[in-house]
Structure formats: structure tokens, C-alpha cells
């Protein structure tokens, strides 16, 4: 199924019944200002940052279960709202990040002992992280970022792409509900209900933010890198394929077509050109 424009009366369109601004109340964790988003995530961190690994494992398991239940619907809603990509591939991406994103199991403390004493290495959270997400990968990025960041004991504030705000805010709400079902505090994941370029800039420079994680185009990456904060950025990609004399031609052709056509080639990791030598 190929992506196309969203009908004005579509239930997933900005004028439809799922639109954030048409709801009686905002989804859990969704706020109307960056200050409110950061304040709520900072308050949540006071509790969440002190939770042990065993509790975090329960919370992440609850998130994975929720995303396994709702991920296919979120993929369809992302396609409906953005008109980008293919539903089947968005479903595949959501399923992949739900299962494969590393969780608290990779963060177990390690200890060494010897003649010079005992050394303990225990990962500590950063605090409140700001995350910027793209319109090409709205839900899979939120799922992946949330699982990874919460696993390490952080809380996160999302400024999602305005072109995918409806499904992104619903995604944030579902994650918060899953966290609370497992006994975690509210608002460990927050988001702007009406995200803009200005709100992204405000978030990146907010005094309550310690780390930026940005997925997007060259403009937003440049903005993050010039913010004065630590930043982990994924910008535009241009992956090449090299086919040389060692290639199995039929296999190479299949894999190149499969990779380049993933989500209609809207994502940066898809192959973009082939060099045959």
C-alpha cells in the first residue's frame, strides 16, 4: 500500500476525531507549553530516577506490551496523518523497535575486586532529556527513544514534528499509561500538544534540559549542535551500496531493492545510490 494524502474528513486527519485539539482533554503527558512539559518531566524524574533496575524492568516490560498491542494501529495512524511511506513497513518498524530496543537488561552494574580494592561501575541517568522526532519515523522513534531513555532512568520531553503531532501525542499518552500501570510515576514522557519550530528551539535551550537527542533534517541538527548542550543527533543520510566482483548478483539485487524501497525510501537509512565496480 502506497502512502497518499489524508482526506479532510479522515478520523486521523488534523480535523478528525483523533486530533489533539479536538479532544476533551489532552493525552497523559501532553502539555500546552514547553515549561509545563519540562516541569512535569523534572518532577517525574525525582521519583523515577531513584527506581531500581528491577522496577524499571517491570515498567519497560509494560511499555513493550502496550506497544505490541497498539503499535500496528499507531503505524496506520502515522501513515494517515503524514501521507508518507507504507503502512506495512511502518508496522514492521514499530514491531522491531518494540522488541529489539535495548532495555535495563544491558545496564546491570559490574564489579571487579583485586589487590587494590573493589571497583563498582553503575550507570547513572542524565536527568531530563529533550528529544526531537521526525515526520518520517514518528512512532517508531518515540517508541525507541522512550524505551532506551527510560531504561537508563531518565525522563524525556518530546517536541515532535508538527506534521505528525496527532499520532505522536497519542503515542506519548499510551506510554505514560503503560508506565503508570506498572507502578511508575506520571509524566516520565511528556510532549508539546502544539509543537512548532519555536517550541523546539525553546526546548533545546531550556535550563531544565541536560541532553538533546535529535532525529531530523540538517536545520534541526545544526540548531541542536549550536545549543551549547550535549547533543546526540541523527541527520540526513545518503547510504551507498557497492557491488563488486565478489557480489552474488541476484541476491544483491533483491537486497538493494528491498532496502531502498523500505517505507518508500523516506527514511535516511534506506539505500540511496548504487556503485557497480
Backbone as CSV, one residue per row, in Angstrom:
resi,resn,N_x,N_y,N_z,CA_x,CA_y,CA_z,C_x,C_y,C_z
1,UNK,0.852,-1.190,0.000,0.000,0.000,0.000,0.884,1.234,0.000
2,UNK,0.652,2.163,-0.895,1.470,3.347,-1.046,0.815,4.518,-0.341
3,UNK,1.647,5.330,0.337,1.118,6.471,1.063,0.499,7.491,0.143
4,UNK,-0.481,8.223,0.658,-1.154,9.248,-0.118,-1.668,10.328,0.794
5,UNK,-2.274,11.357,0.245,-2.781,12.458,1.067,-3.917,12.020,1.958
6,UNK,-4.073,12.693,3.075,-5.120,12.370,4.032,-6.386,13.134,3.675
7,UNK,-7.483,12.430,3.614,-8.752,13.082,3.322,-9.126,14.021,4.455
8,UNK,-9.731,15.188,4.149,-10.073,16.156,5.208,-10.962,15.590,6.287
9,UNK,-11.829,14.632,5.919,-12.726,14.076,6.917,-12.205,12.778,7.506
10,UNK,-10.928,12.440,7.226,-10.342,11.236,7.801,-10.314,11.352,9.312
11,UNK,-10.631,10.260,10.038,-10.584,10.319,11.506,-9.184,10.551,12.032
12,UNK,-8.148,10.360,11.168,-6.785,10.567,11.616,-6.251,11.925,11.183
13,UNK,-6.994,12.688,10.400,-6.519,13.973,9.917,-6.629,15.015,11.019
14,UNK,-5.906,16.167,10.874,-5.973,17.202,11.909,-7.379,17.685,12.207
15,UNK,-8.308,17.501,11.263,-9.683,17.930,11.526,-10.556,16.789,12.015
16,UNK,-9.954,15.592,12.182,-10.725,14.416,12.550,-10.838,14.220,14.042
17,UNK,-11.460,13.096,14.428,-11.800,12.873,15.828,-10.598,12.586,16.698
18,UNK,-9.442,12.192,16.080,-8.265,11.899,16.881,-7.399,13.136,17.102
19,UNK,-7.758,14.247,16.494,-6.927,15.439,16.617,-6.806,15.865,18.072
20,UNK,-5.568,16.212,18.463,-5.317,16.563,19.858,-6.182,17.734,20.290
21,UNK,-6.290,18.754,19.419,-7.017,19.937,19.840,-8.510,19.707,19.953
22,UNK,-9.030,18.597,19.402,-10.457,18.338,19.471,-10.822,17.451,20.659
23,UNK,-9.818,16.956,21.379,-10.103,16.077,22.498,-10.644,16.876,23.671
24,UNK,-11.450,16.200,24.490,-11.924,16.858,25.692,-10.784,17.171,26.636
25,UNK,-9.780,16.304,26.663,-8.595,16.542,27.474,-7.399,15.989,26.719
26,UNK,-6.224,16.501,27.045,-5.013,16.058,26.373,-4.619,14.671,26.864
27,UNK,-3.924,13.889,26.032,-3.435,12.584,26.482,-2.479,12.741,27.662
28,UNK,-2.316,11.710,28.477,-1.380,11.795,29.600,0.017,12.190,29.132
29,UNK,0.575,13.203,29.773,1.923,13.640,29.434,2.002,14.719,28.379
30,UNK,0.880,15.103,27.796,0.872,16.132,26.750,0.449,17.464,27.363
31,UNK,1.244,18.510,27.111,1.010,19.821,27.710,0.993,20.907,26.638
32,UNK,0.611,22.107,27.062,0.453,23.208,26.116,1.631,24.173,26.097
33,UNK,2.640,23.940,26.927,3.827,24.796,26.903,5.062,23.966,27.211
34,UNK,6.206,24.440,26.712,7.466,23.754,26.980,7.793,23.789,28.467
35,UNK,7.549,24.907,29.121,7.819,24.989,30.561,7.039,23.934,31.329
36,UNK,5.777,23.725,30.974,4.967,22.708,31.647,5.501,21.311,31.355
37,UNK,5.916,21.073,30.113,6.477,19.766,29.749,7.720,19.455,30.573
38,UNK,8.629,20.419,30.636,9.886,20.208,31.353,9.640,20.086,32.854
39,UNK,8.763,20.919,33.396,8.473,20.862,34.834,7.879,19.512,35.221
40,UNK,6.966,19.000,34.405,6.341,17.710,34.707,7.353,16.577,34.617
41,UNK,8.210,16.601,33.589,9.224,15.556,33.445,10.257,15.638,34.563
42,UNK,10.591,16.855,34.997,11.538,17.021,36.097,10.959,16.501,37.405
43,UNK,9.684,16.743,37.628,9.026,16.225,38.829,8.977,14.702,38.793
44,UNK,8.691,14.142,37.621,8.661,12.684,37.486,10.035,12.079,37.740
45,UNK,11.085,12.784,37.316,12.443,12.266,37.489,12.820,12.121,38.958
46,UNK,12.264,12.960,39.820,12.571,12.866,41.248,12.235,11.479,41.788
47,UNK,11.166,10.895,41.268,10.775,9.544,41.676,11.396,8.495,40.773
48,UNK,11.266,8.710,39.460,11.691,7.690,38.501,13.195,7.456,38.551
49,UNK,13.969,8.527,38.734,15.417,8.393,38.747,15.941,7.589,39.917
50,UNK,15.111,7.403,40.952,15.531,6.633,42.132,15.084,5.175,42.075
51,UNK,14.314,4.819,41.058,13.836,3.444,40.974,14.985,2.496,40.645
52,UNK,14.932,1.316,41.221,15.949,0.318,40.935,15.738,-0.336,39.582
53,UNK,16.731,-1.112,39.164,16.649,-1.780,37.867,15.474,-2.742,37.793
54,UNK,15.174,-3.417,38.886,14.085,-4.396,38.852,12.754,-3.718,38.549
55,UNK,12.518,-2.548,39.140,11.277,-1.828,38.862,11.276,-1.281,37.446
56,UNK,12.425,-0.786,37.001,12.494,-0.291,35.628,12.229,-1.411,34.627
57,UNK,12.680,-2.602,34.940,12.409,-3.739,34.050,10.908,-3.993,33.939
58,UNK,10.199,-3.887,35.062,8.740,-4.065,35.029,8.081,-2.984,34.175
59,UNK,8.560,-1.758,34.321,7.974,-0.640,33.578,8.232,-0.791,32.080
60,UNK,9.455,-1.147,31.715,9.767,-1.317,30.293,8.996,-2.492,29.710
61,UNK,8.817,-3.547,30.483,8.010,-4.679,30.006,6.579,-4.242,29.741
62,UNK,6.054,-3.362,30.586,4.697,-2.848,30.386,4.620,-1.996,29.120
63,UNK,5.653,-1.179,28.870,5.682,-0.372,27.647,5.741,-1.274,26.422
64,UNK,6.592,-2.283,26.458,6.695,-3.196,25.313,5.352,-3.877,25.051
65,UNK,4.679,-4.285,26.107,3.380,-4.944,25.937,2.362,-3.988,25.323
66,UNK,2.361,-2.742,25.778,1.428,-1.755,25.234,1.713,-1.474,23.767
67,UNK,2.989,-1.324,23.432,3.341,-1.037,22.037,3.109,-2.250,21.140
68,UNK,3.239,-3.451,21.687,2.891,-4.641,20.910,1.398,-4.666,20.609
69,UNK,0.599,-4.178,21.556,-0.852,-4.141,21.369,-1.278,-3.018,20.425
70,UNK,-0.677,-1.850,20.566,-1.145,-0.664,19.837,-0.250,-0.259,18.670
71,UNK,0.906,-0.896,18.530,1.878,-0.450,17.534,1.379,-0.480,16.107
72,UNK,0.612,-1.511,15.748,0.103,-1.589,14.375,-0.866,-0.444,14.093
73,UNK,-1.727,-0.145,15.061,-2.658,0.976,14.884,-1.905,2.301,14.789
74,UNK,-0.869,2.460,15.611,-0.078,3.687,15.550,0.592,3.843,14.191
75,UNK,1.045,2.735,13.622,1.659,2.788,12.295,0.656,3.252,11.247
76,UNK,-0.549,2.718,11.327,-1.590,3.126,10.369,-1.939,4.607,10.552
77,UNK,-2.041,5.029,11.802,-2.362,6.433,12.072,-1.243,7.358,11.596
78,UNK,0.011,6.916,11.744,1.136,7.721,11.261,1.052,7.901,9.750
79,UNK,0.721,6.842,9.044,0.575,6.941,7.589,-0.597,7.841,7.212
80,UNK,-1.705,7.688,7.918,-2.882,8.506,7.626,-2.585,9.988,7.832
81,UNK,-1.878,10.300,8.907,-1.645,11.707,9.232,-0.578,12.343,8.348
82,UNK,0.505,11.620,8.090,1.629,12.213,7.357,1.537,12.012,5.854
83,UNK,0.859,10.942,5.416,0.834,10.618,3.995,2.165,10.120,3.477
84,UNK,3.065,9.701,4.362,4.403,9.273,3.974,4.594,7.780,4.196
85,UNK,5.325,7.135,3.295,5.734,5.760,3.495,4.679,4.730,3.173
86,UNK,4.859,3.539,3.749,3.966,2.412,3.518,3.516,1.866,4.866
87,UNK,2.255,1.565,4.997,1.727,1.059,6.264,2.464,-0.201,6.696
88,UNK,2.669,-1.133,5.751,3.299,-2.406,6.110,4.684,-2.198,6.716
89,UNK,5.447,-1.267,6.158,6.790,-1.024,6.674,6.763,-0.278,8.001
90,UNK,5.815,0.610,8.183,5.691,1.301,9.467,5.303,0.313,10.569
91,UNK,4.447,-0.633,10.234,4.114,-1.690,11.185,5.365,-2.484,11.539
92,UNK,6.143,-2.842,10.523,7.362,-3.618,10.745,8.343,-2.849,11.637
93,UNK,8.482,-1.560,11.400,9.405,-0.745,12.210,8.939,-0.662,13.662
94,UNK,7.655,-0.449,13.874,7.150,-0.377,15.248,7.362,-1.687,15.988
95,UNK,7.105,-2.795,15.304,7.316,-4.100,15.938,8.790,-4.309,16.261
96,UNK,9.655,-3.894,15.352,11.090,-4.098,15.549,11.604,-3.329,16.762
97,UNK,11.292,-2.027,16.845,11.818,-1.240,17.966,11.176,-1.641,19.289
98,UNK,9.941,-2.123,19.247,9.285,-2.576,20.476,10.018,-3.756,21.084
99,UNK,10.483,-4.653,20.249,11.117,-5.882,20.729,12.626,-5.731,20.895
100,UNK,13.264,-5.024,19.967,14.723,-5.049,19.882,15.440,-3.875,20.556
101,UNK,14.743,-2.803,20.901,15.431,-1.697,21.577,15.988,-2.176,22.918
102,UNK,17.279,-2.017,23.171,17.846,-2.485,24.439,17.174,-1.822,25.637
103,UNK,16.993,-2.597,26.699,16.342,-2.112,27.908,17.264,-2.182,29.109
104,UNK,16.697,-2.213,30.310,17.520,-2.231,31.526,18.431,-3.448,31.626
105,UNK,18.128,-4.481,30.863,18.942,-5.697,30.940,20.390,-5.463,30.505
106,UNK,20.658,-4.400,29.739,22.032,-4.128,29.308,22.737,-3.158,30.255
107,UNK,22.085,-2.781,31.339,22.624,-1.768,32.246,22.944,-2.319,33.629
108,UNK,23.106,-3.623,33.747,23.413,-4.220,35.043,24.755,-3.702,35.566
109,UNK,24.840,-3.384,36.857,26.120,-2.952,37.431,27.168,-4.061,37.332
110,UNK,28.415,-3.659,37.217,29.516,-4.620,37.201,30.514,-4.242,38.287
111,UNK,31.213,-5.253,38.808,32.173,-5.013,39.887,33.418,-5.860,39.663
112,UNK,34.562,-5.289,40.020,35.826,-6.006,39.987,36.497,-5.872,41.351
113,UNK,37.150,-6.916,41.757,37.886,-6.860,43.016,39.278,-7.432,42.806
114,UNK,40.227,-6.908,43.541,41.607,-7.361,43.414,42.453,-6.810,44.539
115,UNK,43.761,-6.832,44.327,44.683,-6.385,45.372,44.481,-4.925,45.753
116,UNK,43.998,-4.137,44.800,43.865,-2.705,45.053,42.474,-2.296,45.520
117,UNK,41.617,-3.273,45.788,40.299,-2.948,46.309,39.177,-3.326,45.360
118,UNK,38.040,-2.704,45.547,36.824,-3.021,44.791,36.454,-1.853,43.882
119,UNK,36.122,-2.171,42.649,35.643,-1.162,41.696,34.230,-1.522,41.274
120,UNK,33.313,-0.579,41.430,31.918,-0.772,41.038,31.572,0.218,39.933
121,UNK,31.036,-0.301,38.846,30.579,0.544,37.737,29.066,0.410,37.637
122,UNK,28.378,1.520,37.877,26.916,1.523,37.856,26.436,2.711,37.024
123,UNK,25.785,2.463,35.878,25.318,3.574,35.028,24.327,4.465,35.775
124,UNK,24.464,5.774,35.582,23.571,6.744,36.218,22.831,7.533,35.143
125,UNK,21.605,7.945,35.418,20.841,8.704,34.422,21.355,10.130,34.259
126,UNK,21.063,10.712,33.091,21.368,12.121,32.844,20.387,13.015,33.575
127,UNK,19.108,12.664,33.516,18.056,13.513,34.071,16.939,13.674,33.068
128,UNK,16.609,14.908,32.730,15.552,15.179,31.757,16.190,15.391,30.384
129,UNK,15.799,14.574,29.433,16.329,14.629,28.068,15.304,15.286,27.155
130,UNK,15.777,16.099,26.229,14.913,16.660,25.185,15.098,15.848,23.917
131,UNK,13.994,15.446,23.300,14.057,14.653,22.074,13.222,15.317,20.984
132,UNK,13.806,15.432,19.801,13.124,15.967,18.626,12.902,14.810,17.667
133,UNK,11.674,14.642,17.185,11.359,13.488,16.341,10.882,13.931,14.963
134,UNK,11.056,13.067,13.946,10.744,13.436,12.565,9.346,13.007,12.137
135,UNK,8.922,13.523,10.995,7.638,13.114,10.427,7.738,11.786,9.687
136,UNK,8.953,11.388,9.302,9.133,10.138,8.556,9.060,8.913,9.452
137,UNK,9.492,9.052,10.684,9.516,7.943,11.651,8.872,8.379,12.959
138,UNK,7.660,8.871,12.967,7.141,9.474,14.204,6.995,8.490,15.353
139,UNK,6.294,7.387,15.123,6.007,6.489,16.247,7.176,5.574,16.572
140,UNK,7.871,5.077,15.572,8.995,4.184,15.862,10.103,4.931,16.602
141,UNK,10.297,6.214,16.305,11.302,6.995,17.029,10.882,7.218,18.478
142,UNK,9.622,7.534,18.698,9.140,7.738,20.069,9.245,6.451,20.876
143,UNK,8.861,5.330,20.288,8.944,4.047,20.997,10.390,3.729,21.347
144,UNK,11.278,3.828,20.355,12.689,3.512,20.568,13.320,4.445,21.597
145,UNK,13.125,5.755,21.424,13.699,6.714,22.371,13.181,6.493,23.785
146,UNK,11.886,6.276,23.916,11.297,6.126,25.249,11.839,4.901,25.957
147,UNK,11.882,3.764,25.263,12.388,2.543,25.897,13.844,2.729,26.319
148,UNK,14.670,3.265,25.435,16.082,3.432,25.756,16.327,4.430,26.870
149,UNK,15.667,5.568,26.809,15.905,6.624,27.797,15.339,6.264,29.163
150,UNK,14.141,5.712,29.186,13.548,5.321,30.468,14.292,4.147,31.083
151,UNK,14.800,3.251,30.265,15.567,2.120,30.794,16.744,2.596,31.625
152,UNK,17.341,3.711,31.220,18.500,4.256,31.930,18.112,5.159,33.095
153,UNK,16.807,5.296,33.356,16.363,6.085,34.497,16.104,7.544,34.203
154,UNK,16.157,7.928,32.920,15.878,9.311,32.541,14.385,9.532,32.340
155,UNK,13.990,10.797,32.268,12.677,11.154,31.743,12.920,11.970,30.474
156,UNK,11.878,12.151,29.664,12.098,12.753,28.350,10.965,13.698,27.979
157,UNK,11.336,14.797,27.331,10.379,15.749,26.770,10.499,15.698,25.252
158,UNK,9.405,15.400,24.573,9.404,15.340,23.115,8.852,16.633,22.523
159,UNK,9.575,17.164,21.544,8.983,18.142,20.621,8.871,17.397,19.298
160,UNK,7.690,16.898,19.011,7.506,16.042,17.842,7.328,16.902,16.600
161,UNK,7.422,16.268,15.438,7.230,17.014,14.194,5.775,17.466,14.093
162,UNK,5.536,18.739,13.755,4.144,19.214,13.653,3.299,18.419,12.673
163,UNK,3.930,17.845,11.654,3.181,17.064,10.676,2.750,15.704,11.170
164,UNK,3.175,15.328,12.377,2.795,14.033,12.950,2.374,14.187,14.405
165,UNK,1.852,15.357,14.768,1.591,15.638,16.182,0.452,14.807,16.750
166,UNK,-0.547,14.477,15.945,-1.704,13.754,16.479,-1.297,12.354,16.946
167,UNK,-0.687,11.603,16.046,-0.306,10.235,16.396,0.822,10.235,17.419
168,UNK,1.712,11.217,17.354,2.820,11.275,18.306,2.320,11.521,19.726
169,UNK,1.376,12.434,19.874,0.824,12.704,21.205,0.042,11.509,21.734
170,UNK,-0.668,10.825,20.860,-1.354,9.598,21.289,-0.345,8.559,21.743
171,UNK,0.768,8.451,21.023,1.821,7.509,21.384,2.386,7.823,22.767
172,UNK,2.651,9.096,23.021,3.155,9.523,24.332,2.153,9.179,25.433
173,UNK,0.875,9.407,25.179,-0.148,9.072,26.166,-0.181,7.593,26.490
174,UNK,-0.080,6.746,25.468,-0.093,5.298,25.682,1.113,4.847,26.503
175,UNK,2.267,5.437,26.244,3.459,5.072,27.009,3.303,5.474,28.471
176,UNK,2.795,6.661,28.729,2.572,7.074,30.119,1.591,6.154,30.833
177,UNK,0.536,5.768,30.147,-0.431,4.851,30.754,0.227,3.520,31.094
178,UNK,1.097,3.027,30.213,1.793,1.766,30.471,2.728,1.884,31.665
179,UNK,3.409,3.017,31.777,4.310,3.244,32.912,3.529,3.251,34.222
180,UNK,2.414,3.944,34.243,1.625,4.038,35.478,0.992,2.699,35.844
181,UNK,0.611,1.907,34.844,0.074,0.570,35.150,1.108,-0.292,35.858
182,UNK,2.371,-0.058,35.565,3.437,-0.844,36.184,3.929,-0.226,37.490
183,UNK,3.268,0.831,37.952,3.636,1.434,39.226,4.605,2.590,39.136
184,UNK,4.851,3.088,37.932,5.732,4.235,37.767,4.980,5.542,37.915
185,UNK,5.705,6.655,38.029,5.062,7.958,38.191,4.506,8.476,36.869
186,UNK,3.581,9.429,36.921,3.082,10.042,35.685,4.130,10.961,35.071
187,UNK,3.971,11.195,33.784,4.748,12.208,33.055,6.235,11.898,32.938
188,UNK,6.598,10.623,32.919,8.003,10.303,32.637,8.331,10.611,31.182
189,UNK,7.302,10.655,30.341,7.427,11.077,28.950,6.413,12.196,28.739
190,UNK,6.874,13.356,28.270,5.959,14.465,28.023,6.139,14.970,26.594
191,UNK,5.166,15.749,26.129,5.228,16.274,24.764,4.403,17.540,24.650
192,UNK,4.799,18.388,23.715,4.031,19.581,23.365,2.840,19.176,22.509
193,UNK,1.653,19.618,22.911,0.475,19.310,22.113,0.456,20.034,20.781
194,UNK,1.046,21.228,20.740,1.118,22.030,19.511,2.581,22.381,19.239
195,UNK,3.356,21.428,18.753,4.781,21.673,18.543,5.035,22.595,17.355
196,UNK,6.077,23.409,17.467,6.485,24.323,16.403,8.009,24.379,16.366
197,UNK,8.545,25.060,15.359,9.985,25.288,15.323,10.412,26.099,16.543
198,UNK,9.612,27.083,16.898,9.937,27.920,18.057,9.948,27.109,19.348
199,UNK,8.997,26.194,19.504,8.970,25.384,20.729,10.171,24.447,20.780
200,UNK,10.616,23.951,19.621,11.815,23.111,19.586,13.040,23.906,20.015
201,UNK,13.155,25.132,19.530,14.279,25.988,19.912,14.252,26.304,21.402
202,UNK,13.069,26.574,21.919,12.931,26.847,23.353,13.332,25.636,24.178
203,UNK,12.901,24.452,23.748,13.224,23.223,24.470,14.727,22.972,24.479
204,UNK,15.377,23.149,23.340,16.810,22.873,23.251,17.628,23.764,24.181
205,UNK,17.133,24.951,24.446,17.879,25.898,25.270,17.321,26.031,26.686
206,UNK,16.399,25.176,27.033,15.770,25.255,28.353,16.768,24.851,29.434
207,UNK,16.774,25.592,30.521,17.725,25.327,31.601,17.479,23.993,32.287
208,UNK,16.273,23.440,32.147,15.967,22.167,32.786,16.360,20.951,31.978
209,UNK,16.941,21.156,30.805,17.326,20.059,29.913,18.831,19.855,29.959
210,UNK,19.268,18.609,30.115,20.696,18.317,30.202,21.262,17.705,28.927
211,UNK,20.423,17.056,28.135,20.910,16.326,26.962,19.880,16.433,25.851
212,UNK,20.350,16.588,24.610,19.476,16.634,23.445,19.672,15.373,22.613
213,UNK,18.566,14.787,22.179,18.599,13.663,21.241,17.705,14.056,20.072
214,UNK,18.318,14.270,18.919,17.612,14.875,17.791,17.642,13.954,16.585
215,UNK,16.468,13.696,16.023,16.346,12.953,14.775,15.626,13.852,13.784
216,UNK,16.310,14.250,12.713,15.665,15.166,11.782,16.589,15.621,10.677
217,UNK,16.230,16.715,10.026,16.975,17.239,8.899,18.155,18.095,9.319
218,UNK,18.879,18.643,8.336,20.097,19.405,8.645,19.842,20.643,9.493
219,UNK,18.690,21.290,9.319,18.407,22.501,10.078,18.291,22.249,11.564
220,UNK,17.511,21.240,11.943,17.300,20.968,13.365,18.565,20.397,13.997
221,UNK,19.332,19.629,13.228,20.593,19.108,13.749,21.577,20.249,14.006
222,UNK,21.669,21.186,13.077,22.545,22.350,13.267,22.128,23.153,14.493
223,UNK,20.823,23.311,14.668,20.311,24.044,15.828,20.720,23.353,17.126
224,UNK,20.605,22.029,17.161,20.971,21.279,18.362,22.466,21.377,18.647
225,UNK,23.274,21.273,17.601,24.721,21.298,17.785,25.227,22.671,18.224
226,UNK,24.436,23.707,17.986,24.839,25.057,18.390,24.156,25.511,19.675
227,UNK,23.488,24.586,20.357,22.709,24.944,21.551,23.565,25.126,22.796
228,UNK,24.788,24.615,22.765,25.639,24.669,23.943,25.446,23.497,24.884
229,UNK,24.553,22.569,24.536,24.309,21.386,25.363,24.893,20.148,24.689
230,UNK,25.062,19.094,25.469,25.426,17.808,24.881,24.311,17.380,23.930
231,UNK,24.694,16.892,22.764,23.687,16.547,21.762,24.065,15.262,21.041
232,UNK,23.085,14.388,20.890,23.217,13.179,20.080,22.266,13.363,18.905
233,UNK,22.808,13.461,17.699,21.986,13.846,16.548,22.087,12.820,15.425
234,UNK,20.957,12.573,14.792,20.902,11.757,13.580,20.280,12.616,12.494
235,UNK,21.099,13.020,11.531,20.630,13.894,10.471,20.391,13.148,9.181
236,UNK,20.420,13.857,8.061,20.160,13.227,6.763,21.193,12.147,6.461
237,UNK,20.747,11.078,5.837,21.644,10.009,5.439,21.685,9.878,3.928
238,UNK,22.775,9.310,3.419,22.918,9.113,1.977,23.635,7.791,1.736
239,UNK,23.063,6.668,2.232,23.796,5.399,2.234,24.041,4.857,0.825
240,UNK,25.299,4.567,0.503,25.612,3.966,-0.792,25.659,2.441,-0.715
241,UNK,25.518,1.810,-1.859,25.720,0.371,-1.994,26.840,0.160,-3.004
242,UNK,27.800,-0.688,-2.679,28.875,-1.029,-3.608,28.690,-2.477,-4.044
243,UNK,28.606,-2.688,-5.335,28.511,-4.030,-5.914,29.812,-4.287,-6.665
244,UNK,30.617,-5.224,-6.161,31.897,-5.506,-6.817,31.939,-6.936,-7.335
245,UNK,33.139,-7.388,-7.692,33.267,-8.708,-8.322,32.945,-9.855,-7.373
246,UNK,32.861,-9.593,-6.066,32.536,-10.660,-5.112,31.030,-10.830,-4.911
247,UNK,30.239,-9.954,-5.495,28.792,-9.954,-5.238,28.106,-11.158,-5.864
248,UNK,27.093,-11.646,-5.156,26.142,-12.606,-5.730,25.029,-11.750,-6.320
249,UNK,25.021,-11.608,-7.633,24.234,-10.567,-8.288,22.743,-10.659,-7.960
250,UNK,22.165,-11.850,-8.074,20.729,-11.980,-7.805,20.398,-11.576,-6.368
251,UNK,21.222,-12.038,-5.434,20.989,-11.715,-4.023,21.177,-10.226,-3.774
252,UNK,22.217,-9.647,-4.359,22.464,-8.218,-4.184,21.294,-7.399,-4.717
253,UNK,20.787,-7.782,-5.879,19.669,-7.045,-6.473,18.441,-7.078,-5.572
254,UNK,18.122,-8.264,-5.043,16.956,-8.386,-4.156,17.115,-7.512,-2.923
255,UNK,18.290,-7.566,-2.313,18.505,-6.828,-1.074,18.527,-5.316,-1.306
256,UNK,19.086,-4.905,-2.430,19.117,-3.469,-2.731,17.704,-2.935,-2.930
257,UNK,16.897,-3.667,-3.679,15.517,-3.231,-3.912,14.732,-3.224,-2.604
258,UNK,14.919,-4.265,-1.793,14.208,-4.335,-0.509,14.600,-3.169,0.396
259,UNK,15.896,-2.898,0.486,16.356,-1.823,1.356,15.959,-0.450,0.860
260,UNK,16.090,-0.231,-0.442,15.798,1.091,-0.993,14.309,1.404,-0.993
261,UNK,13.478,0.378,-1.004,12.029,0.610,-1.053,11.384,0.649,0.325
262,UNK,12.167,0.383,1.381,11.602,0.381,2.731,10.926,1.711,3.031
263,UNK,9.668,1.660,3.377,8.883,2.860,3.698,8.961,3.896,2.572
264,UNK,8.974,3.386,1.338,9.039,4.251,0.146,10.260,5.169,0.135
265,UNK,11.355,4.711,0.760,12.629,5.438,0.750,12.559,6.810,1.420
266,UNK,11.621,6.995,2.355,11.534,8.301,3.017,12.476,8.415,4.212
267,UNK,13.068,7.297,4.648,13.920,7.354,5.835,15.395,7.376,5.437
268,UNK,16.214,7.939,6.308,17.600,8.238,5.951,18.460,6.992,5.817
269,UNK,18.091,5.886,6.431,18.941,4.701,6.383,18.714,3.861,5.137
270,UNK,17.713,4.188,4.337,17.492,3.452,3.090,18.625,3.728,2.103
271,UNK,18.965,2.701,1.308,19.979,2.879,0.278,19.538,3.953,-0.718
272,UNK,20.477,4.820,-1.085,20.146,5.942,-1.966,20.824,5.870,-3.332
273,UNK,21.933,5.160,-3.440,22.601,5.025,-4.726,23.415,3.740,-4.754
274,UNK,23.738,3.273,-5.971,24.489,2.037,-6.159,25.732,2.337,-6.987
275,UNK,26.874,1.847,-6.522,28.120,1.925,-7.284,28.496,0.512,-7.721
276,UNK,28.512,0.283,-9.000,28.869,-1.022,-9.552,30.289,-0.920,-10.090
277,UNK,31.189,-1.726,-9.532,32.607,-1.633,-9.911,33.089,-2.936,-10.529
